[in-house]
Amino acid sequence: MACQAPDGALQDRIDAVLDDFYTLHDTSNDPVLDAVRVAIFVEDAFGVTLAEAEIAPAHLSDRAAVRKTLQRHLAG
């Protein structure tokens, strides 16, 4: 089942929250540690629970990947 794209207000909120996160946090040399940091932040900021398989660089390595992961959780 395909997820609907989030509405404009939700997309703006996602972008604003991610802007805050990436402004305040530098990346490390450990992509797995970075994914865990992003996961904790995303779960707290958006009230979602990521599956263990989503707490990985493939899903949380950059803004686009985080946005896509959040859209799956928040759309619908």
KEPA-249525 format. One record per atom (N, C-alpha, C): residue number from 0; y, z, x; residue in one letter; atom name. Coordinates in nm, 3 decimals, decimal comma. Layout:
# residues N
REC  num        y        z        x  residu  atome
REC  NUM        Y        Z        X       A     CA
...
END
This chain:
# residues 76
REC  num        y        z        x  residu  atome
REC    0   -0,117    0,000    0,085       M      N
REC    0    0,000    0,000    0,000       M     CA
REC    0    0,123    0,000    0,089       M      C
REC    1    0,214   -0,093    0,067       A      N
REC    1    0,334   -0,105    0,150       A     CA
REC    1    0,439   -0,005    0,105       A      C
REC    2    0,511    0,048    0,202       C      N
REC    2    0,620    0,142    0,173       C     CA
REC    2    0,747    0,062    0,146       C      C
REC    3    0,827    0,113    0,055       Q      N
REC    3    0,956    0,052    0,030       Q     CA
REC    3    1,053    0,095    0,139       Q      C
REC    4    1,147    0,008    0,168       A      N
REC    4    1,250    0,044    0,267       A     CA
REC    4    1,336    0,155    0,209       A      C
REC    5    1,376    0,249    0,291       P      N
REC    5    1,461    0,357    0,239       P     CA
REC    5    1,596    0,303    0,196       P      C
REC    6    1,658    0,370    0,099       D      N
REC    6    1,789    0,325    0,054       D     CA
REC    6    1,891    0,346    0,165       D      C
REC    7    2,010    0,292    0,144       G      N
REC    7    2,113    0,296    0,248       G     CA
REC    7    2,151    0,437    0,289       G      C
REC    8    2,162    0,528    0,191       A      N
REC    8    2,201    0,665    0,223       A     CA
REC    8    2,096    0,734    0,309       A      C
REC    9    1,970    0,711    0,277       L      N
REC    9    1,863    0,771    0,356       L     CA
REC    9    1,861    0,712    0,497       L      C
REC   10    1,877    0,581    0,507       Q      N
REC   10    1,879    0,517    0,639       Q     CA
REC   10    1,995    0,570    0,722       Q      C
REC   11    2,110    0,589    0,658       D      N
REC   11    2,226    0,645    0,730       D     CA
REC   11    2,196    0,786    0,778       D      C
REC   12    2,129    0,866    0,696       R      N
REC   12    2,095    1,004    0,735       R     CA
REC   12    1,998    1,002    0,853       R      C
REC   13    1,895    0,917    0,845       I      N
REC   13    1,799    0,906    0,955       I     CA
REC   13    1,874    0,871    1,084       I      C
REC   14    1,960    0,770    1,078       D      N
REC   14    2,033    0,728    1,197       D     CA
REC   14    2,123    0,838    1,251       D      C
REC   15    2,192    0,910    1,162       A      N
REC   15    2,282    1,017    1,206       A     CA
REC   15    2,205    1,130    1,273       A      C
REC   16    2,092    1,168    1,215       V      N
REC   16    2,012    1,276    1,272       V     CA
REC   16    1,954    1,234    1,407       V      C
REC   17    1,906    1,110    1,416       L      N
REC   17    1,853    1,062    1,543       L     CA
REC   17    1,963    1,051    1,648       L      C
REC   18    2,083    1,011    1,607       D      N
REC   18    2,196    1,008    1,701       D     CA
REC   18    2,220    1,147    1,759       D      C
REC   19    2,221    1,248    1,672       D      N
REC   19    2,240    1,386    1,719       D     CA
REC   19    2,130    1,426    1,817       D      C
REC   20    2,006    1,396    1,782       F      N
REC   20    1,894    1,435    1,868       F     CA
REC   20    1,907    1,370    2,006       F      C
REC   21    1,926    1,238    2,008       Y      N
REC   21    1,928    1,168    2,137       Y     CA
REC   21    2,054    1,199    2,218       Y      C
REC   22    2,161    1,243    2,153       T      N
REC   22    2,280    1,287    2,225       T     CA
REC   22    2,255    1,419    2,297       T      C
REC   23    2,177    1,506    2,234       L      N
REC   23    2,154    1,641    2,286       L     CA
REC   23    2,034    1,652    2,379       L      C
REC   24    1,942    1,555    2,376       H      N
REC   24    1,818    1,567    2,451       H     CA
REC   24    1,797    1,449    2,545       H      C
REC   25    1,772    1,480    2,670       D      N
REC   25    1,736    1,377    2,767       D     CA
REC   25    1,585    1,358    2,763       D      C
REC   26    1,541    1,239    2,800       T      N
REC   26    1,398    1,216    2,810       T     CA
REC   26    1,347    1,269    2,943       T      C
REC   27    1,220    1,302    2,945       S      N
REC   27    1,157    1,349    3,068       S     CA
REC   27    1,076    1,235    3,127       S      C
REC   28    1,001    1,265    3,230       N      N
REC   28    0,910    1,166    3,288       N     CA
REC   28    0,773    1,171    3,223       N      C
REC   29    0,760    1,250    3,116       D      N
REC   29    0,633    1,268    3,047       D     CA
REC   29    0,646    1,220    2,903       D      C
REC   30    0,598    1,099    2,872       P      N
REC   30    0,615    1,045    2,737       P     CA
REC   30    0,545    1,127    2,629       P      C
REC   31    0,437    1,195    2,663       V      N
REC   31    0,368    1,278    2,565       V     CA
REC   31    0,453    1,400    2,531       V      C
REC   32    0,511    1,464    2,631       L      N
REC   32    0,600    1,577    2,608       L     CA
REC   32    0,721    1,533    2,525       L      C
REC   33    0,776    1,418    2,556       D      N
REC   33    0,888    1,367    2,478       D     CA
REC   33    0,848    1,345    2,332       D      C
REC   34    0,729    1,292    2,308       A      N
REC   34    0,681    1,271    2,171       A     CA
REC   34    0,669    1,403    2,096       A      C
REC   35    0,620    1,506    2,163       V      N
REC   35    0,608    1,638    2,099       V     CA
REC   35    0,746    1,692    2,065       V      C
REC   36    0,841    1,678    2,154       R      N
REC   36    0,978    1,724    2,128       R     CA
REC   36    1,038    1,653    2,007       R      C
REC   37    1,022    1,522    2,003       V      N
REC   37    1,073    1,445    1,890       V     CA
REC   37    1,003    1,486    1,761       V      C
REC   38    0,871    1,505    1,767       A      N
REC   38    0,795    1,543    1,648       A     CA
REC   38    0,844    1,676    1,591       A      C
REC   39    0,864    1,774    1,676       I      N
REC   39    0,913    1,904    1,630       I     CA
REC   39    1,049    1,888    1,563       I      C
REC   40    1,136    1,813    1,626       F      N
REC   40    1,269    1,792    1,570       F     CA
REC   40    1,262    1,720    1,435       F      C
REC   41    1,187    1,612    1,429       V      N
REC   41    1,176    1,533    1,306       V     CA
REC   41    1,117    1,617    1,193       V      C
REC   42    1,013    1,692    1,223       E      N
REC   42    0,952    1,775    1,119       E     CA
REC   42    1,051    1,877    1,066       E      C
REC   43    1,128    1,938    1,154       D      N
REC   43    1,226    2,037    1,112       D     CA
REC   43    1,342    1,974    1,037       D      C
REC   44    1,396    1,865    1,089       A      N
REC   44    1,515    1,803    1,030       A     CA
REC   44    1,488    1,736    0,896       A      C
REC   45    1,367    1,683    0,877       F      N
REC   45    1,339    1,607    0,756       F     CA
REC   45    1,236    1,673    0,665       F      C
REC   46    1,181    1,786    0,705       G      N
REC   46    1,086    1,855    0,620       G     CA
REC   46    0,957    1,779    0,598       G      C
REC   47    0,916    1,703    0,698       V      N
REC   47    0,790    1,628    0,690       V     CA
REC   47    0,690    1,690    0,786       V      C
REC   48    0,565    1,659    0,764       T      N
REC   48    0,459    1,701    0,855       T     CA
REC   48    0,393    1,575    0,909       T      C
REC   49    0,403    1,555    1,039       L      N
REC   49    0,342    1,439    1,101       L     CA
REC   49    0,195    1,467    1,127       L      C
REC   50    0,115    1,365    1,109       A      N
REC   50   -0,027    1,375    1,141       A     CA
REC   50   -0,042    1,384    1,292       A      C
REC   51   -0,149    1,445    1,336       E      N
REC   51   -0,172    1,460    1,480       E     CA
REC   51   -0,166    1,325    1,552       E      C
REC   52   -0,221    1,223    1,489       A      N
REC   52   -0,221    1,090    1,551       A     CA
REC   52   -0,081    1,030    1,564       A      C
REC   53    0,013    1,078    1,482       E      N
REC   53    0,150    1,028    1,489       E     CA
REC   53    0,231    1,094    1,600       E      C
REC   54    0,184    1,207    1,649       I      N
REC   54    0,256    1,279    1,755       I     CA
REC   54    0,212    1,220    1,888       I      C
REC   55    0,258    1,098    1,910       A      N
REC   55    0,218    1,021    2,027       A     CA
REC   55    0,331    0,924    2,061       A      C
REC   56    0,340    0,884    2,187       P      N
REC   56    0,445    0,791    2,227       P     CA
REC   56    0,449    0,663    2,144       P      C
REC   57    0,335    0,616    2,098       A      N
REC   57    0,333    0,492    2,020       A     CA
REC   57    0,416    0,503    1,892       A      C
REC   58    0,429    0,624    1,840       H      N
REC   58    0,502    0,645    1,715       H     CA
REC   58    0,639    0,708    1,735       H      C
REC   59    0,664    0,766    1,852       L      N
REC   59    0,786    0,844    1,871       L     CA
REC   59    0,856    0,816    2,003       L      C
REC   60    0,833    0,700    2,062       S      N
REC   60    0,885    0,674    2,196       S     CA
REC   60    1,032    0,632    2,200       S      C
REC   61    1,083    0,578    2,091       D      N
REC   61    1,223    0,535    2,088       D     CA
REC   61    1,273    0,540    1,944       D      C
REC   62    1,401    0,513    1,927       R      N
REC   62    1,462    0,523    1,794       R     CA
REC   62    1,391    0,437    1,690       R      C
REC   63    1,359    0,314    1,726       A      N
REC   63    1,295    0,224    1,630       A     CA
REC   63    1,159    0,278    1,586       A      C
REC   64    1,083    0,330    1,680       A      N
REC   64    0,951    0,385    1,647       A     CA
REC   64    0,965    0,509    1,560       A      C
REC   65    1,060    0,596    1,592       V      N
REC   65    1,082    0,717    1,513       V     CA
REC   65    1,129    0,679    1,373       V      C
REC   66    1,220    0,584    1,364       R      N
REC   66    1,271    0,539    1,234       R     CA
REC   66    1,156    0,486    1,148       R      C
REC   67    1,070    0,406    1,206       K      N
REC   67    0,956    0,349    1,132       K     CA
REC   67    0,863    0,460    1,084       K      C
REC   68    0,836    0,558    1,169       T      N
REC   68    0,751    0,671    1,131       T     CA
REC   68    0,814    0,749    1,017       T      C
REC   69    0,943    0,777    1,027       L      N
REC   69    1,012    0,850    0,921       L     CA
REC   69    1,014    0,771    0,791       L      C
REC   70    1,035    0,643    0,798       Q      N
REC   70    1,037    0,561    0,677       Q     CA
REC   70    0,905    0,570    0,603       Q      C
REC   71    0,794    0,574    0,677       R      N
REC   71    0,663    0,588    0,612       R     CA
REC   71    0,654    0,720    0,536       R      C
REC   72    0,712    0,825    0,592       H      N
REC   72    0,704    0,957    0,529       H     CA
REC   72    0,804    0,974    0,415       H      C
REC   73    0,920    0,913    0,426       L      N
REC   73    1,027    0,941    0,331       L     CA
REC   73    1,041    0,838    0,220       L      C
REC   74    0,987    0,719    0,238       A      N
REC   74    0,997    0,616    0,135       A     CA
REC   74    0,901    0,647    0,021       A      C
REC   75    0,944    0,613   -0,097       G      N
REC   75    0,855    0,628   -0,212       G     CA
REC   75    0,882    0,749   -0,283       G      C
END
